[in-house]
Amino acid sequence: MSNEIDTDTTTDEILLAATNHDIDTLRKLLREPGAANVQDPDTGYAPLHAAVAACEADEEPSETNGEGDAVHNAALSEASAVETVKFLFENGAIWNELDANDETPGCIAKRLGLEKVYEEIVRAGVRAEMLFNRLDEYTALGDDEDDEDEESDEESDEESDEESDEEDEQIDGFEPSPSTGNGPAVATSNGVVHDPVEGFEPMPNPSKSPTSAGAPQNGDSSVPELVQTDENGHTTEPIEANIRNPNVNSEDYLTSELSYSGDRLLDSDKNAVMMDWETEIMYKSVERLVPKSGLRTMNVGFGMGIVDGAFLAKDPQMHHIIEAHPQVHQRMKEKGWYDKENVHVHEGKWQDVLPKLLEQGVVLDAIYFDTYAEDYKDLKIFFQDYVIGLLDSDGLFGFYNGLGADRQVCYDVYTRIVEMDLFNCGLDTEWLDIKVPEQVFTKEEWKDVRHKYWDNVNPYRLPTCKFLG
C-alpha cells in the first residue's frame, strides 16, 4: 500500500485565485481541462462560487476614496468579480453548479445583492440553455432521420441486419473516452439534482460554453440526451424546465388517482397539481387577457377550475376547456361545468384536441395555458404550433409562469428564454410583477405536499402576449 501524500495544491490555488479575483493567475491555472469546475471538498465551492462569495460586504466601511467618501469593500470588489466571472465562463465554468449549501453562484450573488454579478450569471444561463434547446431540437430531427434510414436498410437488405446493428451502435460526431469520475452536481429548474453522465468528450465549441452531448447508456444505440459538460468530460444534465413538477410525467399523471382537498388538488403521490394561493394570479391573468365581454376564450388544463371561473365571469361568447384527466372530467360533471351556457369541454390531451380545432377553423380572442406534468418543450410546441394558428390577429395569450420557480436564478433565466422564443414566433410579451402571497413561503402551506413547486421566488412574473405589429 502506498503511503504517499497528495501534494497537488492546484485546486486550492485555483479557488484562492478566484477568491482574489486574480485573473492573471487564473489564466495560467485554467490551462488544464476541467480546471474551471474544480470544487472544494468541504464547502463544495467551485471557482464561480468563490469569486462571488468573496464580495460579501464587511460590516465596517473601508478606507475613504479620494473625495473623502467611505467605500465598502463589496462595492470595490464587485467590478472585479464581474470580470472574474466572465473569465471563468469563457473557460468552461458551469453556471448552475451546486455547492454543499445547495446554492448556485447565482443564489449567492442574489443573496449578497450583487446585481451586476447576478446579471452576468443569468446571461450565461440563458446562453447555455438556449443552446441546449436548439441542440435538443436538432437531436429530435436526427432521431426521425435515423428511423427512416433504419427502415430503408431493412427493406433493401434484410441479410445485413447484424452488420447494421453493429454500425448503429456508433454515434456520429463522438469519440468514446474513459470515464473521468463524478462531475459536479447542477441545479435544475425545480430543485432536482442530476448525477453526471460520463463516457464522451465534449464536441468542439468555439464559445467555450460548457455544453455537449452525452453517451448512450446500457447499450442504447439511440442519440443520447443532451448534457452539460466541462472541458474534462465531466457532464451534467441541462435544466429540465418543468412548469409545475419535475417528478411526474404526463402518462403517469393521467392514470393517477387525484384528490380534491380543500384548498388544493393532489395526485396519488401527494404532489400538488394546483393550490388555492394561485387564485389572485389566475384572476389577474384573465383581467389582462379579456378586457371586455363577448369574447371567444380557451383554457388548457382545468385543475381546480379557478381560471375558468374567472373566464366565465367575463361573460364570453364561447369558452373552450381542454382537460385530459378522467377524474377531473368527473369532478367537472359533478360541478355542472358540462351544462354551463357557452362552455365547450374537450376531453383529451391538447396535443390531440387542438389539431381538430384548427381543422374546424376555430378562432379565439384569448388563450390560457396551465397544464401539469409537462415541461417547457411542451409549452413551446403549444405556442409555436397552435397559438399562432388559433389566436385572432388582435387576440391575447397567457400561461402559468412557473418555469424554474424553486430557485430565483433559474426562474429569471427561463423567463428570458420564453420571452425570446415567443418573440421568434411573432409574439410580444408584456410582464406584470405580482407579489407572491406570504403564506407560500411557510411550511404550513405545503403541509402534506410531497413536492414544493414554488420556493424562494418573488415576484411572480405574469405574461401577456400579443402578435407583433
PAVOMAR-770780 format. One record per residue (C-alpha): x, y, z. Coordinates in nm, 4 decimals, m for minus. Each point is the difference from the previous one (the first is absolute). Example, Ala and Ser with C-alpha at 12.3 -4.5 7.8 and 13.67 -1.06 7.14 Angstrom:
% residues 2
ATOM        X        Y        Z
ATOM   1.2300  m0.4500   0.7800
ATOM   0.1370   0.3440  m0.0660
//
This chain:
% residues 469
ATOM        X        Y        Z
ATOM   0.0000   0.0000   0.0000
ATOM   0.1308   0.3431  m0.0921
ATOM   0.0510   0.2508   0.2809
ATOM   0.0567   0.2897  m0.2362
ATOM  m0.1669   0.3269   0.0956
ATOM  m0.1858   0.1899  m0.2685
ATOM   0.1879   0.3259  m0.0343
ATOM  m0.1945   0.1352  m0.2963
ATOM  m0.1221   0.3436   0.1051
ATOM  m0.1421   0.0994  m0.3367
ATOM  m0.3622   0.0064   0.1187
ATOM   0.0896   0.2203   0.2972
ATOM   0.1997   0.2317  m0.2243
ATOM  m0.2871   0.0344  m0.2473
ATOM  m0.2553   0.0709   0.2722
ATOM   0.2312   0.2504   0.1660
ATOM   0.0597   0.1810  m0.3284
ATOM  m0.3748   0.0083  m0.0625
ATOM  m0.0583   0.1366   0.3501
ATOM   0.2585   0.2721  m0.0606
ATOM  m0.1411   0.0731  m0.3469
ATOM   0.3518  m0.0608  m0.1291
ATOM  m0.0633  m0.0528  m0.3708
ATOM   0.3699  m0.0087  m0.0918
ATOM   0.0566  m0.2967   0.2291
ATOM  m0.3220  m0.1668  m0.1113
ATOM   0.1123   0.0314  m0.3605
ATOM   0.3020  m0.2151   0.0814
ATOM  m0.1856  m0.2501   0.2190
ATOM  m0.2994  m0.0580  m0.2267
ATOM   0.2063  m0.1409  m0.2846
ATOM  m0.0828  m0.3513   0.1178
ATOM  m0.3354  m0.1444  m0.1187
ATOM  m0.2730   0.0200   0.2630
ATOM   0.1922   0.2398   0.2206
ATOM  m0.2807   0.2591  m0.0003
ATOM  m0.2262  m0.2447   0.1828
ATOM   0.2201  m0.1395   0.2767
ATOM  m0.1742  m0.0049   0.3379
ATOM   0.1041   0.0379   0.3604
ATOM  m0.0671  m0.3356   0.1717
ATOM  m0.1516   0.1668   0.3075
ATOM  m0.2005   0.2985  m0.1257
ATOM  m0.0679  m0.1294  m0.3497
ATOM   0.1127   0.3377  m0.1305
ATOM   0.1037   0.0118  m0.3638
ATOM   0.1959   0.3019  m0.1274
ATOM  m0.3258   0.1806  m0.0847
ATOM  m0.1291  m0.0436   0.3539
ATOM   0.3307   0.1208   0.1437
ATOM   0.0139   0.3068  m0.2245
ATOM  m0.3546   0.1030   0.0945
ATOM   0.0206  m0.0800   0.3715
ATOM   0.3136   0.2129   0.0302
ATOM  m0.2179   0.3066  m0.0557
ATOM  m0.1859  m0.0354   0.3281
ATOM  m0.0078   0.3442   0.1562
ATOM   0.1943   0.0834   0.3141
ATOM  m0.2062   0.1399   0.2832
ATOM   0.2317   0.2987   0.0295
ATOM   0.0841   0.2325  m0.2911
ATOM   0.3530  m0.0151  m0.1327
ATOM   0.2315   0.2891  m0.0790
ATOM  m0.1382   0.3177  m0.1529
ATOM   0.0346   0.0723  m0.3670
ATOM   0.1717   0.3080  m0.1432
ATOM  m0.3045   0.2147   0.0664
ATOM  m0.0230  m0.0904   0.3669
ATOM  m0.2982  m0.2364  m0.0367
ATOM  m0.0023  m0.3348   0.1814
ATOM   0.0039  m0.2930  m0.2410
ATOM  m0.0989  m0.3552   0.0930
ATOM   0.2250  m0.2847  m0.1095
ATOM  m0.2899  m0.1680  m0.1818
ATOM  m0.0518   0.3075  m0.2158
ATOM   0.3664  m0.0106  m0.0950
ATOM   0.0036  m0.3725  m0.0678
ATOM  m0.3170  m0.0470  m0.2044
ATOM   0.1548   0.1547  m0.3109
ATOM   0.2938  m0.2418   0.0171
ATOM  m0.2409  m0.2830   0.0793
ATOM  m0.1900   0.0686  m0.3220
ATOM   0.3207  m0.0260  m0.2027
ATOM   0.1022  m0.3163   0.1835
ATOM  m0.3408  m0.1598  m0.0546
ATOM   0.0154   0.0846  m0.3701
ATOM   0.3469  m0.1527  m0.0249
ATOM  m0.1109  m0.3188   0.1752
ATOM  m0.2953  m0.0379  m0.2360
ATOM   0.2336   0.0418  m0.2958
ATOM   0.2001  m0.2902   0.1386
ATOM  m0.2886  m0.2431   0.0467
ATOM  m0.1455   0.0785   0.3440
ATOM  m0.3474  m0.1479   0.0572
ATOM  m0.2552   0.2684   0.0861
ATOM  m0.2372  m0.2115   0.2143
ATOM   0.2492  m0.2153   0.1927
ATOM  m0.0979  m0.0708   0.3608
ATOM   0.2163   0.0365   0.3085
ATOM  m0.0339  m0.1884   0.3292
ATOM  m0.2607   0.2537   0.1146
ATOM  m0.2208  m0.0723  m0.3041
ATOM   0.0769   0.3396  m0.1501
ATOM   0.1003   0.0876  m0.3531
ATOM   0.2315   0.2972  m0.0629
ATOM  m0.3128   0.1921  m0.1009
ATOM  m0.1662  m0.0811   0.3326
ATOM   0.2978   0.1460   0.1864
ATOM   0.0083   0.3110  m0.2202
ATOM  m0.3719   0.0549   0.0565
ATOM   0.0328  m0.0482   0.3751
ATOM   0.2869   0.2509   0.0184
ATOM  m0.1775   0.2570  m0.2182
ATOM   0.2652  m0.0103  m0.2742
ATOM  m0.2220   0.1075  m0.2874
ATOM   0.2720   0.0288  m0.2650
ATOM   0.1507  m0.3386   0.0838
ATOM  m0.3477  m0.1552   0.0082
ATOM  m0.0748   0.1453  m0.3424
ATOM   0.3120  m0.1607  m0.1484
ATOM  m0.1018  m0.3372   0.1424
ATOM  m0.3546   0.0300  m0.1354
ATOM   0.1366   0.0895  m0.3438
ATOM   0.2282  m0.3026   0.0083
ATOM  m0.2937  m0.2201   0.1007
ATOM  m0.2099   0.1317  m0.2863
ATOM   0.2795  m0.0651  m0.2492
ATOM   0.0546  m0.3539   0.1248
ATOM  m0.3677  m0.0965   0.0145
ATOM  m0.0824   0.1554  m0.3369
ATOM   0.2803  m0.2046  m0.1519
ATOM  m0.1305  m0.3134   0.1687
ATOM  m0.3483   0.0639  m0.1330
ATOM   0.1266   0.0497  m0.3538
ATOM   0.2149  m0.3117   0.0150
ATOM  m0.2933  m0.1924   0.1427
ATOM  m0.2110   0.0983  m0.2998
ATOM   0.2823  m0.1051  m0.2308
ATOM   0.0283  m0.3347   0.1813
ATOM  m0.3731  m0.0617  m0.0433
ATOM   0.0350   0.0515  m0.3737
ATOM   0.2927  m0.2382   0.0010
ATOM  m0.2119  m0.2660   0.1696
ATOM  m0.2630   0.0217  m0.2763
ATOM   0.2608  m0.0253  m0.2727
ATOM   0.1647  m0.2972   0.1705
ATOM  m0.3353  m0.1796   0.0182
ATOM  m0.0562   0.0536  m0.3725
ATOM   0.3500  m0.1225  m0.0792
ATOM  m0.0502  m0.3140   0.2081
ATOM  m0.3288  m0.0803  m0.1752
ATOM   0.1642   0.0495  m0.3373
ATOM   0.2896  m0.2273   0.0973
ATOM  m0.2370  m0.2745   0.1105
ATOM  m0.1981   0.0120  m0.3215
ATOM   0.3042   0.0077  m0.2305
ATOM   0.2161  m0.2659   0.1666
ATOM  m0.1447  m0.2172   0.2773
ATOM   0.3065  m0.2261  m0.0040
ATOM   0.2248   0.2790   0.1304
ATOM  m0.1920   0.0493   0.3281
ATOM   0.2829  m0.1059   0.2278
ATOM   0.2523   0.2210  m0.1745
ATOM  m0.2252   0.3020   0.0044
ATOM  m0.0811  m0.0558   0.3694
ATOM   0.3695   0.0252   0.0781
ATOM   0.0301   0.3165  m0.2045
ATOM  m0.3027   0.1539   0.1722
ATOM   0.1809  m0.0192   0.3332
ATOM   0.2414   0.2667  m0.1207
ATOM  m0.1066   0.3627   0.0356
ATOM   0.1221   0.2458  m0.2582
ATOM   0.2002   0.2882   0.1443
ATOM   0.1066  m0.1715   0.3207
ATOM   0.3122  m0.1905   0.0973
ATOM  m0.0341  m0.2156   0.3145
ATOM   0.2432   0.0777   0.2782
ATOM   0.0705  m0.1540   0.3404
ATOM  m0.2229   0.0982   0.2884
ATOM   0.1454   0.2957   0.1880
ATOM  m0.1854  m0.0316   0.3302
ATOM  m0.2879   0.1909   0.1475
ATOM  m0.0622   0.3511  m0.1257
ATOM  m0.1652   0.2799   0.1927
ATOM  m0.3671   0.0064   0.0832
ATOM  m0.2141   0.2723  m0.1556
ATOM  m0.3281   0.1614   0.0937
ATOM  m0.2969  m0.0714  m0.2237
ATOM  m0.2975   0.2256  m0.0325
ATOM  m0.1923  m0.1788   0.2717
ATOM   0.2668  m0.1012   0.2463
ATOM   0.0827  m0.3484  m0.1303
ATOM   0.3734  m0.0674   0.0040
ATOM   0.1285  m0.2203  m0.2792
ATOM   0.3029  m0.2242   0.0196
ATOM   0.2524   0.0240  m0.2839
ATOM  m0.0161  m0.2083  m0.3145
ATOM   0.3457  m0.1052  m0.1053
ATOM   0.1893  m0.1573  m0.2882
ATOM   0.0237   0.2581  m0.2772
ATOM   0.2191   0.3005  m0.0561
ATOM  m0.1852   0.3205  m0.0905
ATOM  m0.0254   0.1071  m0.3605
ATOM   0.2096   0.3042  m0.0984
ATOM  m0.1752   0.3176   0.1054
ATOM   0.1377   0.3366  m0.1070
ATOM  m0.1993   0.1853   0.2642
ATOM   0.1539  m0.2138   0.2757
ATOM  m0.3442  m0.0458   0.1515
ATOM  m0.0031  m0.3188   0.2094
ATOM  m0.2452  m0.1889  m0.2181
ATOM   0.0131  m0.3224  m0.1909
ATOM  m0.1752  m0.3294  m0.0498
ATOM   0.0306  m0.3057   0.2153
ATOM   0.0494  m0.3699  m0.0503
ATOM  m0.2636  m0.2632  m0.0621
ATOM  m0.0570  m0.2108   0.3061
ATOM  m0.0248  m0.3781   0.0368
ATOM   0.0574  m0.0678  m0.3636
ATOM  m0.2656   0.2399  m0.1210
ATOM   0.0876   0.0936  m0.3565
ATOM  m0.2359   0.2950  m0.0198
ATOM   0.1183   0.3587  m0.0148
ATOM   0.0860   0.0961   0.3609
ATOM  m0.1601   0.2598   0.2170
ATOM   0.1727   0.3352   0.0117
ATOM   0.2187   0.0611   0.3004
ATOM   0.2079   0.2855   0.1362
ATOM   0.3720  m0.0697  m0.0248
ATOM   0.3164   0.1584   0.1282
ATOM   0.3266  m0.0182  m0.1901
ATOM   0.1084  m0.3117   0.1913
ATOM  m0.2998  m0.1992  m0.1154
ATOM  m0.1958   0.0372   0.3253
ATOM  m0.3615   0.0196  m0.1047
ATOM  m0.3332   0.0972   0.1494
ATOM  m0.3482   0.0335  m0.1395
ATOM  m0.1398   0.3389  m0.1013
ATOM  m0.2960   0.1556   0.1710
ATOM  m0.3237  m0.1927  m0.0413
ATOM  m0.2300   0.3006   0.0080
ATOM  m0.3203  m0.1517   0.1311
ATOM  m0.2943   0.2309   0.0398
ATOM  m0.1120  m0.1508   0.3306
ATOM   0.1584  m0.3313   0.1025
ATOM   0.3144  m0.1769  m0.1250
ATOM  m0.0842  m0.3278   0.1709
ATOM  m0.3065  m0.0956  m0.2051
ATOM  m0.0394  m0.0732  m0.3700
ATOM  m0.3215   0.0514  m0.1912
ATOM  m0.0800  m0.3687  m0.0515
ATOM   0.0330  m0.0850   0.3703
ATOM  m0.1994   0.3048   0.1029
ATOM  m0.2929  m0.0814  m0.2270
ATOM  m0.0353  m0.3440   0.1606
ATOM   0.0554   0.1186   0.3571
ATOM  m0.2678   0.0357   0.2668
ATOM  m0.0739   0.3656   0.0778
ATOM  m0.1383   0.1481   0.3190
ATOM  m0.1707   0.3372   0.0440
ATOM   0.0835   0.1060   0.3532
ATOM  m0.1244   0.3423   0.1026
ATOM   0.2437   0.2507  m0.1436
ATOM   0.1989  m0.2392  m0.2190
ATOM  m0.0083  m0.2718  m0.2635
ATOM   0.2450  m0.2856   0.0595
ATOM   0.1019  m0.3017  m0.2055
ATOM   0.0400  m0.3503   0.1454
ATOM   0.3575   0.0756   0.1126
ATOM  m0.1053   0.3149   0.1889
ATOM   0.1461   0.2310  m0.2646
ATOM  m0.1910   0.3258  m0.0277
ATOM  m0.1711   0.0369  m0.3375
ATOM  m0.1523   0.3368   0.0936
ATOM  m0.0470   0.2033   0.3174
ATOM  m0.2338   0.2748   0.1100
ATOM   0.2785   0.2577   0.0505
ATOM   0.0144   0.0343  m0.3807
ATOM  m0.3461   0.1594  m0.0120
ATOM   0.1239   0.3595  m0.0194
ATOM   0.2429  m0.0922  m0.2779
ATOM  m0.2746  m0.1705  m0.1993
ATOM  m0.2488   0.2837   0.0315
ATOM   0.2553   0.2661  m0.0906
ATOM   0.1007  m0.2080  m0.3011
ATOM  m0.3591  m0.0061  m0.1227
ATOM  m0.0435   0.3735   0.0681
ATOM   0.2856   0.0681  m0.2409
ATOM  m0.1062  m0.2599  m0.2574
ATOM  m0.3701   0.0910  m0.0122
ATOM  m0.0575   0.3774   0.0024
ATOM  m0.3712  m0.0265  m0.0836
ATOM  m0.2908  m0.2430  m0.0177
ATOM  m0.1077  m0.2001  m0.3025
ATOM   0.3428  m0.1358  m0.0963
ATOM   0.1014  m0.3504  m0.1109
ATOM   0.2221  m0.1541   0.2685
ATOM   0.1843  m0.3219   0.0797
ATOM   0.1778  m0.1541   0.2990
ATOM   0.2224  m0.3073  m0.0225
ATOM   0.0134  m0.1862   0.3320
ATOM  m0.3075   0.0281   0.2252
ATOM   0.1484  m0.1149   0.3317
ATOM  m0.2076   0.1650   0.2735
ATOM  m0.1868   0.2180  m0.2498
ATOM   0.1340   0.3263   0.1430
ATOM   0.0928   0.1633  m0.3283
ATOM  m0.3107  m0.1339  m0.1760
ATOM  m0.2170   0.1641   0.2638
ATOM   0.1794   0.3262  m0.0739
ATOM  m0.0615  m0.0433  m0.3730
ATOM  m0.3728  m0.0631   0.0474
ATOM  m0.0260   0.3117   0.2168
ATOM   0.0939   0.1918  m0.3169
ATOM  m0.3132  m0.1328  m0.1782
ATOM   0.1763  m0.1498  m0.3059
ATOM  m0.1716  m0.0737  m0.3293
ATOM   0.1493  m0.3493   0.0220
ATOM   0.2448  m0.1516   0.2471
ATOM   0.1956  m0.3145  m0.0872
ATOM   0.1525  m0.2194   0.2713
ATOM   0.2515  m0.2729  m0.0845
ATOM   0.0586  m0.2540   0.2770
ATOM   0.1616  m0.3429  m0.0257
ATOM  m0.0455  m0.1640   0.3421
ATOM  m0.3108  m0.2243   0.0302
ATOM  m0.0417   0.0746   0.3702
ATOM  m0.0046   0.3728  m0.0694
ATOM  m0.2675  m0.0625  m0.2634
ATOM  m0.2126  m0.1683   0.2694
ATOM   0.0556   0.2928   0.2355
ATOM  m0.1017   0.2445  m0.2732
ATOM  m0.3214  m0.1962  m0.0615
ATOM  m0.0806   0.0006   0.3706
ATOM   0.0495   0.3775   0.0110
ATOM  m0.2146   0.0559  m0.3086
ATOM   0.2700   0.1242  m0.2373
ATOM  m0.1276  m0.2127  m0.2887
ATOM  m0.3405   0.1679   0.0307
ATOM   0.1181   0.3604   0.0211
ATOM  m0.1091   0.2346  m0.2751
ATOM   0.2603   0.0804  m0.2682
ATOM   0.2479  m0.2565   0.1405
ATOM   0.1486  m0.2744  m0.2146
ATOM   0.2001  m0.2663   0.1860
ATOM   0.2485  m0.1940  m0.2120
ATOM   0.1056  m0.3269   0.1627
ATOM   0.3527  m0.1038  m0.0908
ATOM   0.3561   0.1244  m0.0286
ATOM   0.0452   0.3357  m0.1697
ATOM   0.2409  m0.1655  m0.2427
ATOM  m0.2972  m0.2007  m0.1317
ATOM  m0.2755   0.2609   0.0322
ATOM   0.1631   0.3089  m0.1524
ATOM   0.0734  m0.1412  m0.3488
ATOM  m0.3739  m0.0698  m0.0334
ATOM  m0.0876   0.3545   0.1062
ATOM   0.2419   0.1363  m0.2580
ATOM  m0.1664  m0.2116  m0.2662
ATOM  m0.3381   0.1366   0.1079
ATOM   0.1269   0.3562  m0.0383
ATOM  m0.0492   0.0971   0.3654
ATOM   0.1251   0.3525   0.0753
ATOM   0.0513   0.1307   0.3530
ATOM   0.0412   0.3392   0.1673
ATOM   0.1737  m0.1287   0.3134
ATOM   0.1935  m0.3186   0.0837
ATOM   0.1392  m0.1122   0.3367
ATOM   0.2328  m0.2969   0.0536
ATOM   0.0487  m0.1718   0.3363
ATOM   0.0698  m0.3727  m0.0201
ATOM   0.1545  m0.2429   0.2468
ATOM   0.2845  m0.2507  m0.0452
ATOM   0.1275   0.1689  m0.3139
ATOM   0.3175   0.2011  m0.0560
ATOM   0.1191   0.3004  m0.1966
ATOM   0.0279  m0.1964  m0.3233
ATOM  m0.3750  m0.0626   0.0131
ATOM  m0.0772   0.3654   0.0658
ATOM   0.2211   0.1008  m0.2912
ATOM  m0.1722  m0.2433  m0.2356
ATOM  m0.3343   0.1377   0.1177
ATOM   0.0705   0.3618  m0.0850
ATOM   0.2080  m0.0527  m0.3130
ATOM  m0.2317  m0.2584  m0.1599
ATOM  m0.3468   0.0838   0.1305
ATOM  m0.0281   0.3470   0.1524
ATOM   0.1072   0.1632  m0.3249
ATOM  m0.2673  m0.2008  m0.1832
ATOM  m0.2896   0.0405   0.2423
ATOM   0.0464   0.3553   0.1284
ATOM  m0.1701   0.2887  m0.1771
ATOM   0.2236   0.2793  m0.1293
ATOM  m0.0721   0.2214   0.3020
ATOM  m0.0425  m0.2870   0.2472
ATOM   0.2006  m0.0588   0.3195
ATOM   0.1821  m0.3049   0.1367
ATOM   0.1079  m0.0747   0.3575
ATOM   0.1397  m0.2914   0.1971
ATOM   0.0828  m0.0990   0.3552
ATOM   0.3616   0.1073   0.0391
ATOM   0.1433  m0.2560   0.2404
ATOM   0.3148  m0.0811  m0.1963
ATOM   0.2877  m0.0506   0.2440
ATOM  m0.2067   0.1311   0.2884
ATOM   0.1929  m0.1597   0.2846
ATOM   0.3168   0.2058  m0.0548
ATOM   0.0069   0.3680  m0.0981
ATOM   0.2913  m0.0273  m0.2417
ATOM  m0.1664  m0.2854  m0.1927
ATOM  m0.3287   0.1925  m0.0079
ATOM   0.1727   0.3092  m0.1381
ATOM   0.1888  m0.2028  m0.2609
ATOM  m0.3113  m0.1690  m0.1368
ATOM  m0.2105   0.3151   0.0120
ATOM   0.2462   0.1493  m0.2490
ATOM   0.0150  m0.3160  m0.2097
ATOM  m0.3759  m0.0261  m0.0391
ATOM  m0.0205   0.3697  m0.0921
ATOM   0.2583  m0.0493  m0.2759
ATOM  m0.1697  m0.3128  m0.1319
ATOM  m0.3374   0.1763  m0.0037
ATOM   0.1558   0.2898  m0.1891
ATOM   0.1392  m0.2428  m0.2581
ATOM  m0.3571  m0.1207  m0.0527
ATOM  m0.1195   0.3558  m0.0601
ATOM  m0.1355   0.0603   0.3501
ATOM   0.0860   0.2983   0.2194
ATOM  m0.0160  m0.0546   0.3780
ATOM  m0.0979   0.2498   0.2675
ATOM   0.0819  m0.0944   0.3597
ATOM  m0.1912   0.0893   0.3148
ATOM   0.1779  m0.0620   0.3311
ATOM  m0.2245  m0.1365   0.2756
ATOM   0.1153  m0.0448   0.3571
ATOM  m0.0283  m0.3640   0.0994
ATOM  m0.2183  m0.0422   0.3121
ATOM   0.2014  m0.0364   0.3201
ATOM  m0.1623  m0.3304   0.0926
ATOM   0.1640  m0.1630  m0.3010
ATOM   0.3349   0.0204   0.1795
ATOM  m0.1251  m0.1639   0.3204
ATOM   0.0260  m0.3680   0.0908
ATOM  m0.3703  m0.0092   0.0834
ATOM  m0.0981   0.0816  m0.3597
ATOM   0.1766  m0.3118  m0.1284
ATOM  m0.0949  m0.2340   0.2810
ATOM  m0.0756  m0.3508  m0.1328
ATOM   0.1276   0.1026  m0.3460
ATOM   0.2861  m0.2097  m0.1301
ATOM   0.1514   0.2468  m0.2459
ATOM   0.0180   0.3747   0.0560
ATOM  m0.0396   0.1457  m0.3498
ATOM   0.0558   0.3618   0.1058
ATOM   0.2766   0.1133   0.2330
ATOM   0.2236   0.3035   0.0584
ATOM  m0.1269   0.1760  m0.3137
ATOM  m0.1615   0.3426   0.0103
ATOM  m0.1690   0.1699  m0.1791
ATOM  m0.2100  m0.2168  m0.2279
ATOM   0.0465   0.1258  m0.3581
ATOM  m0.3323  m0.0094  m0.1811
ATOM   0.0284  m0.0128  m0.3814
ATOM  m0.2460   0.1445  m0.2517
ATOM   0.0883  m0.0591  m0.3650
ATOM  m0.1272   0.1512  m0.3228
ATOM   0.1073  m0.0093  m0.3624
ATOM   0.2723   0.2434  m0.1009
ATOM  m0.0963   0.2995  m0.2061
//
